[in-house]
Structure formats: C-alpha cells, structure tokens
Amino acid sequence: MFFISDAWAQTADAAAGGMNGFLVQIVPIILIFVVFWFFLIRPQQKRQKEHQKMCEALAKGDEVITVGGLAGRIADVNDKYIVIEISHVNDKAVTITMQRAAVQTVLPRGTLKSI
C-alpha cells in the first residue's frame, strides 16, 4: 500500500514546449490587465478628470454639496479654497472655508430654497 507514486524524469519531447508553456502563462495575465484597464482604471480616470473640471469651474453663487454632506452657496472663491455660506443666524451669514476638492456636486440654482 504505497500512496506515493514513483517520480519519472521528463522526456525531451515534453521539455521542448518551453516557449509554448510561457505563452500559456503570460496570456491570462495580460488579459486580466486589459479587463482591469477597461472596467476599473479607465472609468476612474474619467471620473477624476470630470471632478477636476467641475472644481475648476466653481464660481461665486453656485449651490454645492460637499463630500461631508453640507449644502450651501459659494460666497467666495480662491485658488485652492472656497467659502461656503451654509446658514443665516440673526441676519448674519454662517460661512465655512473648504478646499475646492471637497465639493462633490454642483446643484442647479434654486435647489437650496426647495430643501
């Protein structure tokens, strides 16, 4: 009762398929990379470019929602920062300063009044 079979040396005919065996191993890796590129990397790059365009186009008076969920109107715009008016208390505006990249969505005008 032997559970381990004998090991036999590989013949010359089986060893000759080295390049073919390499292609069989490398083709699936290349195929997986191509699938990742078209379904993950490329769409993410496209979304990132659209977000960057949106952040560059921010202007005073735009109504926005931040990544943190705050909704407000842009009161001032600088190179890297924006000032968002989020509320009024005793007829004074409550503002916060955030980075431009923290803006998630630009809302259509008049949306804040309907909220």
C-alpha positions in Angstrom: 0.0 0.0 0.0 2.0 2.8 -1.3 0.3 6.2 -1.6 3.1 8.0 -3.3 3.8 7.1 -6.9 7.2 7.0 -8.5 8.7 10.1 -10.0 9.8 9.8 -13.5 12.1 12.0 -15.4 10.7 14.3 -18.1 11.4 13.2 -21.6 13.0 15.5 -24.2 9.7 15.9 -26.2 7.9 17.3 -23.2 10.7 19.7 -22.3 10.7 21.2 -25.9 7.4 23.0 -25.3 9.0 25.7 -23.0 8.1 28.8 -25.1 4.5 27.5 -25.6 4.2 27.0 -21.8 5.4 30.5 -21.3 2.7 31.9 -23.6 0.1 29.9 -21.8 1.1 31.5 -18.5 1.5 35.1 -19.7 -1.6 35.5 -21.9 -4.1 35.2 -19.0 -2.1 37.8 -17.0 -2.2 40.2 -20.0 -5.9 39.5 -20.4 -6.6 40.3 -16.8 -4.7 43.6 -17.0 -6.8 44.6 -20.1 -10.0 43.8 -18.3 -9.0 45.8 -15.3 -8.0 48.7 -17.5 -11.3 48.9 -19.3 -13.6 48.2 -16.3 -11.7 49.9 -13.4 -8.8 52.1 -14.3 -10.2 54.0 -17.3 -13.6 54.9 -15.8 -11.9 56.1 -12.6 -9.6 58.3 -14.6 -12.6 59.7 -16.5 -14.5 60.5 -13.2 -11.4 62.1 -11.8 -11.0 64.4 -14.8 -14.7 65.4 -14.7 -14.4 66.2 -10.9 -11.3 68.3 -11.6 -13.1 70.3 -14.3 -16.1 70.8 -12.0 -13.8 72.1 -9.2 -12.0 74.5 -11.6 -15.4 75.9 -12.9 -16.7 76.7 -9.4 -17.9 80.3 -9.2 -19.4 82.6 -6.6 -23.2 82.0 -6.2 -23.0 78.3 -7.2 -25.0 75.9 -4.9 -23.0 72.9 -3.9 -23.0 69.8 -1.8 -19.7 68.9 -0.1 -18.2 65.5 0.4 -19.2 65.7 4.1 -22.9 66.3 3.1 -23.1 70.1 3.8 -25.2 72.0 1.3 -24.6 75.7 0.7 -23.9 78.6 -1.6 -20.4 79.7 -2.6 -19.7 83.1 -1.1 -16.1 83.5 -2.2 -13.6 81.6 -4.4 -9.8 81.5 -4.1 -7.2 79.4 -5.9 -7.4 76.4 -3.5 -10.2 77.3 -1.1 -13.9 78.3 -1.3 -16.1 80.0 1.3 -19.5 78.4 1.6 -22.5 80.1 3.2 -24.4 77.4 4.9 -26.9 79.3 7.0 -28.1 82.6 8.4 -28.3 83.5 12.1 -29.6 86.9 13.2 -29.3 88.1 9.7 -25.6 87.2 9.6 -24.3 84.5 7.2 -22.7 81.5 8.7 -19.7 80.5 6.5 -17.1 77.8 6.3 -13.9 77.6 4.4 -13.2 74.4 2.5 -10.9 73.1 -0.2 -12.2 73.1 -3.7 -11.8 69.4 -4.0 -14.2 68.9 -1.1 -17.1 69.8 -3.4 -19.0 66.7 -4.5 -21.8 68.1 -6.6 -22.9 71.4 -8.1 -26.6 71.8 -7.7 -29.0 73.6 -10.1 -29.8 77.2 -9.0 -32.7 77.5 -6.6 -32.3 74.0 -5.2 -31.4 75.2 -1.6 -34.6 77.1 -1.3 -36.6 73.9 -2.0 -34.8 71.9 0.6 
